[in-house]
Each structure stands twice: as C-alpha cells, then as structure tokens.
Amino acid sequence: MYTDPAPMLELPAPQSSRLIDFERVKIITLESFPPQLVLVVAGTKPYLNMEVTLQPLVYIRQPEYWGIEVVGTLPGGIGLPATAPYQVSLALGGNIGTAGIEVIGATRSERRDIDDGHEVDPPSAELLFSRDDRPADGELREIRIVPDDGATFAATLHTAIFNQMNGGEVERTEELASGLTCTITDTLVTCSRDDRPVDGQLKELVVARNSEGLFDATLRTAFFDRVNGGEVDETAEIGAGLTRQ
C-alpha cells in the first residue's frame, strides 16, 4: 500500500536531532558467509555529548543510490559546547541501491558505487600482530582483532613468559576493547570506540607499520574524571616490532 509522505513532511522537525557533516566514508567487507558490507563514516561532531547515528531512508522501490543520513542527536536537547571526533558504522544489509549508496550530511553528500568492486575495501577477517622473544628469555606478545557482532570488532592482548623460578609458562589474555569500529589498510589499523558522551571511555587502538617494516601498537584511553574534574587522556605502547600474521 502506498502512503503519501506529504502530511509527515509538514510536521515540525525535532529540535534535538539534525543532519551533521562528515569527513570520511569507507565501505569494508567482513569475512562472513555470506560476505557482509559495513559502511563506516567519520567526522567531527559539533557537541561533545552528541550521539551520531547512520539512518537509512525508506523507499517504496529500490533506488539507484540508497540514501543514508548522518544524524546527530542531543540527549535532552542540551549540547556541551566542545567539538569531538566521531566514527559510526552500519551493516548495509538490504540498504543498497542498484548502483550503490549515498551518504547524506548537512552540507554535502557522497555516493559510493558498490557493484564494480572498486569502492569496497578488501575483506576484513581476524588480524593478528605478534612478537615472540621467549627463546631469548623474553615475552610472547599477541594483539588480536576479530569481528564480534558482524559490524564491529573486539581487540585482545595475549602475553606469555617463561617463569625461570617455577619452571613453567605464565600466560595472560586481557580484552583491550570491544564494539570497535575499525579502518584497516596494509600499513595502518585504527580501531576506536567513544562512549564519553554517556560517561564512558574513549578507546583507540592504533597499529602502524614502522620504518623497519614491522608494526608498533598503542592504546589510547580517555575519560572525564568526575572526582578531579578534568579529562584523563593517556596513550600507552602495548607492542613494538610486531609481525602481522
């Protein structure tokens, strides 16, 4: 049944939600069966506590380019006056036009073709970066990045060391972060999740190729310290001289 959208368009727009601009658009392919396409959009939001989402438009018939709006929402309609980076993702599923998609922001839009294979990045499966110095009385260090719910990733750090006193190996695995949105290339992997607008933390994992062709990894953690009334922003090195497996 066809529904005339005119009455809805005449209604007032919500004051707490608006289209916002974006800076980067990326489409990745998750290694699943069947393969799943994920849209990743990044930019700068005008308010620190603004929640950014990707909202597909609704069509009666499949369009040539399926419109997906970048929407910012202020909880309670009140914004904290500070800009902040954002990165959001959306599993495309059935929200793909006959030619591709169109990301719609406040002042511009960007189309991406999907059917020719040139705009889609290589498949993203499990990533493993490791270094094993145990033969020289050192440590095994493994950073693993795996898809968790199909659209986001989880990262873990596994370490192992031989205990000379007890004559055994001591192993430990800790979760660095989950629900991450990742950008993956041959030389750089960047994964982040920002929950600071809801009293959470920013977690940003960066694994970059160095001048020697190996990889160095850092983990940035940022949050607002309500006890001391300031923001804590720390970056720690969690791996150096790693090999990509």
Order of alpha helices (4+ residues) and beta strands (2+ residues): alpha-beta-beta-beta-beta-beta-beta-beta-beta-beta-beta-beta-beta-beta-beta-beta-beta-beta
